[in-house]
Structure formats: C-alpha cells, structure tokens
Amino acid sequence: MTSGPAAPRKIGLLSNPNSRRNRTRLDAIGDIVANHPAIDHRITDSEGAIAATLAAFADAGVNILAVNGGDGTLARVFTELLEKQPFKTLPEVILLPGGTTNMNAGDVGLRGNLVKAVKQMATWAQHPTEATEKHSRPILRVVGAVDGQAAYGMFFGTGTIVSGIEYCKQHIHTLGIRDEWAPGIVALRTLWGIARKQPYFSEPTGMRIDIEDIPDQRTRPVIQLLVTSLERLFLGWRPFWGSERAPLHCTWLEKPTHQVLRAFPSLLRGKPNRHLTPDNGYFSHNAGQIRLWMDGPFALDGEIHHASREVGPITITHGGTIDFLRIGQV
C-alpha cells in the first residue's frame, strides 16, 4: 500500500456515454462530480473527442486521469497517451468499471458498482485519507494491421478468441449476462468446443510466430493466441506460465490439442501439469516482442483489427508503462 501522489490531486474524468453502464448511469455520475473542486468531468462520444479531451486535460495540469468506459475506450486512451503524448509527464490512471466486461479494471482498476466507485473516487479526491494501491503495467503496442495505424492495449487475442468475442455478443450478452461472467462462460464453451473438435471453436489459423528476435519459419496451426500485460484476467484466471523475464505474456494453443479437459484447470491457473505441455499443443512464453505472420482478424481490448501477410507481420512490443491507482476496496 502506498499513499496517493504528493502533488495536489487534479483529476480529469473522461466518460464514454456509449459504454454499457454509462447508458443508464451517466446522469448520476454527473451529479456526483458536479462542481467538484478536484474533478474536471468531460464526456467524449467519439475518438476525436478523446484526443481533444486529453489535450485539454494536459493543458489544465491534470495529473490523474480517470477513465469511465469499457476496455475499447481505454485502448483508444492508451493510443493517445503513448503514441501522441499530449502530456509532458504521464498521468496516473484510475480505471472505472463503465464497460461491459471491464477486464482491465478487474486487474488494476476499481471493481464492482460504477456509481459506488465514482463516489469513492470523489471522496478520496477531496479528503485523501484512504490508502491506495499503485500498480504499474506495460502497455502493448501493436503495429502492422491493414489500416496502417499503431494501436495500444492490454489484451491481444486472435484465432478462435475472435470467434469467442462474436459468440459472447450473440449468445451471452443477449441473455443479460455481463461483466466477468460473460467471457468466463465463453472461455468454458470454447475449451469444450476444442475438446470436442467443433470447427467454430477449434479451427486453426496458420501463422508464423517469432518470439524476440528468433525467427521461426514454421507455419503453426494455431487455434487461439493471446498476448497480455495483465496479471489477472476475468474471474482471476492466469493462463500464462512463461519463465522468461520479460514484460508481455504470450500463450497459444496448437492443433492437435490433447488432454484439453485434464489440462484445463492448470491452464487457467498458469500452473503446468503433465498434460499442459508443448507436445499436447500448449505453449507459453514471456517476451518483449512477438511477431505474427497471419491473415485474418485479431482483437485488441475487444476492438477488432485485421492482419494480412501481404502487408507484413503484426508486431507486438512493450509500448510504455502506466501507473494505475486502485482506491481502497470497491
């Protein structure tokens, strides 16, 4: 536990009105922070508005940035902060649970009820007696997509992870299941589909994977691949077990994948057992750079992008480090 920053707190609160929880709670949040002496609240309804708001916050001397939106909103904020660099010194960041899944907030932000979290932040801003936890995380920088733009985030996924995102939107969210339970259910359904060799969940994507600067000319039949800087995914799962001292966790499953149900508990804990081995199709490494030669979609914090071998490899690196503040327990 550490105390908050020594400098006077000047919080810039950025709210995406289109994020799920904000659709019904934005007025309540506005009432909480209205005329608050330490909080400048601005609503951003487009990517351009995010850039303009961050520039305004930087000019106003904001030293703590609170993001009230989903993981996709946060990815766009990261891209502005680290690629465009509107701040001379990066602000510390508070993640509020304003989205549908809130996986990033689950690791380094405030969890639970959005309105309660905003009230706690507002109280802390004016009467800073509550302890805070500070967590530093590297942010992924991804280049090589078809659109030619660099993008930043904390969770990259491809292969049937993209199918899982589509399945979640079509079959799980429509049941009213949200937050961490939705991707958790989809992950269980995906692993069952892999075990049963159902094409929707187990069809491989051919790709080359270079870890660091070590070229590998093999085209691997990858079912799903993730790269993340998070230390905790939804429901507390940690599906990475690389031993290298490097900032990014990279895990993938290849076809044929054996002993899926027996390997599953160890996979989620990141604790290899006799079934969780490369011979059975399970791989995990830590790295500072991953290059992927592939065709098809990938997701970065839930936002879909596209890759093409004709354009070149997708290159994932450590794009910068951000300090996140968690206020008390929410």
N, C-alpha and C positions, 0 to 999 in steps of 0.2 A: 504494500500500500504506500502511496505517496500522496503528499498534499498537492493541491492544484497549483497552477503556474503562479509565480511570484508577481508578475505584472498584473495590473488591473484587468479584470475579465471584460472583454468586449466581444460578444458573441454575435456572429452572423448566422441567422437561421434561414435556411433555404428549404422551401416546401414545394414539392411537386403535386399540384392539385389532382393529377390524374392517377397517382398511386392509390392502391386499393383502399387503404384505411382513411386516406385523406378525403375520399369522395363523400364521406359522411361525418368526418370529424374536424375538417379544416376550420369551420367557424368556431368550434370550441377551442381549438389551438390558438386561433387569432385572439380570442377573448383572454386567454391565459397570459399571452405575451404583449398584449396591447399596452402601449405606454411604459413598457418595462425599461428601466434606465440602462440595463446592460445588454439588451437583446434587440437587434435590428432584424425584423422579420420581413422576408421578401418571397413572393410567390412566383414560381417560374413554370410556365406552361409550354416551353419549347427549349430545344438545345441552344438556340441563340440567346434565349433569356438566361440560361445558366451561365454562359460566358459573360454576359453583361453584368449579372449579379455578382459573380466572383470578382470581376474587375472593380465594381463599386465597393465591395467589402474590403478589398485590398487598399483602395484609396482612403477608406474610412478608418483604417487601422485595426480592423478585425483581427484578433489573434486566436480565436476559437471558432471553428466552422461547424455548425450543427446541420446535418443533412436529414431532412424529413421526406423520405421517399423509399422506393424499393432498390434492389441491387442494380437494376439498369440505370436508375438515376445516379447512383453512386459511381458507376462506371464512367458516366459522362463527366461527373465532377472530377474524378481522378484524372481523366484525359486532359481537362482544362488545367488542373493544378500542376501536373507534371510535364505536360507537353508544351502548353502555352505559358506557364509560370507567371501568372498575374501577381503573385505575392513575392516580395523580396525574401521573406522567411516563411516557410510553410506553416500554416496554422495547425494547431492540434484539432482533431476532428472528433465530434460526438455523432454517433450513428443512432438515429431514432427508428423504431420499428414501424415505418409507414407503408411498407410494401406488402406484397402477397406472401413471399417466402421469408425474406429477411435473414438469409443465411449469413451474410457478412455481419450483420448486427448481432446474430447469435454467437459469433466468436469474439468480437471486440467492441460491441455496442451495448445499448440498453435493450433488454428483452421485455416481452410482455405487453401490457396495455399501453397504447400510444399516448393517450391523454395523460395517464399517470406519469409516464416517462417525461413528457413536456413539463408537467407541474414540478417534478423533481428537479429538472434542469433549471427551471426558472427560480426556484427557491435557492438552489445552490449558487446561481449566478449572483444573487443579491446578498445572500448570507452564507458565505463559503465555509461552513463548519463541517460539512460532510466530506468524508475521505473519498478519494478517487483512486482507481486503478489506471495505470498507464500501460498500454500495450503497443509495441512497435511491430509493424508488419511490412514486409516488402510488397510492392505492388507489381503485378505482371504488366509488362509492355509487349504488345503483340503487333507485329508488322508482317506484311506480305499478303494481306487479304486482297481480293479482287478490286475493292474500291480504292486501294492505294493509301488508306488512312491508317495511322497508328492509333491503337486503342489500348486502354488500360483497364485493369480489373483485378479481382482476387480469385476468380474461379473460371478456368478454361475447360471446356469439355467438347469431345467430338465422338463420332461413331454413334452407337445407339444411345448415348447420352442425349443427343439432339432428338431422337425418336421419343425418349422418355419425357422430354420437355413438352413435346406435342401431345403425348398421351396424357400428361398431367393436366394440360389446359382443356382437353376434350372430354376427359372421363373422370377426373378427380375434382378439379375446381368446380365443375358443374354440379357436384354433389354438396357443395358448400364446405368442403374440407380445405383448409388453408394452412398458412404458417408452415412450421417444420414437418408436420404430419403429412402434408401432401407429397413433397419429394421423397419422404421416407417410404410411403406406400408405393410410390412409383419405383423406387430402388428395389424394394422387395419383389414387385411384379416383374421388373427387368431381370433380376437374378433367377427367378423362377422360369422366365422365358428362355434365358440362356441355358439353364439346366435341361429344359425340355426341347431345346434346339428349335424354338419357334422363330421363324425368319425375321419378324418385325423387331424382335429384341436381340437376336444373335447374328444377324447378317454382318459379316466383316467388311471393313473398309481397307483396301490395300494402301499402305503408306510406308514410306521410309522414315526412320526415327534416328536422328543424330543427337546424342547426349554430349554436352560440352562441344569440344572440337574433334570428337572422334567420329569419323564418317562410317556409316553402315549402309552398304549398298543393297541389303536385303529389302524386299518388299514384304512387309509383315501383314498378316490377315488380322487386323486389329478390330475387335468387337467394340470396345469403348476405351477412351483415354481421357484422363483428367490431369490438369496441372493446376496447382493451387498454392497460395501463400498462407491460407488459413490453417490454424492448428486444430480447429474443430469444425466439422460440417454439421448439417442438420441432425438433430437428435443425439448430438455428441459423438457421431461416428468419425473415425480417423482412418480412412482406407489408404494409408501410405506407411511404408516401413523401410524406406531407403536409409542406408547407413552413412552416406556421404555428407560432409559438412558443407552444405550449400543451401541457398535460401528458398528454392522452389521444389515442391513435392510433385513428382510425376509418377502416376500409376496407370498401367494399362492391362487389358485382358486380350489374349490372342486365341484364335480358333486353331485347333480344337481346345476347348476349355474343359478340363476334367475335374471331377470331385467338387462340383460347384456348391452343393448344399453342405458338404463337410468342411469346405474351405470358408464358407460364408461368415461364420462368427469371428474367425481370425482376421478375415479381410476387413470387416467393419472396425475392429479394434486396432488394426495395424500391428498385430502380433502374429508373425508367421508360425504356422504349424507344419506338419509333414505333408499336408495337402496343398499349402499355399506356396508353390514353387514354380520356377520358370518352365520346368518340364510339363507341368499341368496347365501352363498358359497364363501365369500371374507374374507381373513384373512391377518393380517399384524402385525408383532412384530419386535422389535429391540432386539438383543441378542449378547452375547459374544461367544456362542457356539450353534450350531444346529447339531443334529444327524438325519440321514435319513436311514431307513432300506428299501431298494428298489432293484429291479432288472432292469437293462437297462442302457441306455446311459445318460450322462449328459455333459454339456458344461461348460468349464471354459475359459473365454475370447475367445470364439469361437472355442477352441480346444476340440475335443470330447474324453471323457473318458468313462469307463464302471464300473458299480456297480453290486454287487451280494450279496444277503443276506447270502450266504454261506461263503463269505469272511468276512462279518461283516458290520457295519454301515459306511456310509460316514459321516465323522466328519468335520465340517467347523468351524474354530476358527479365532480369530484375530492373524495373524502370524507376525505382526510387523507394524511399521508406517514409511512411507516415505514422505519426504517433496518434493513437486513439485513446480517448478518455472514457472510462466507464464510471459513472457516478453511483456509489453505493450499490445497492442490490434492487433491481426492478423485477 
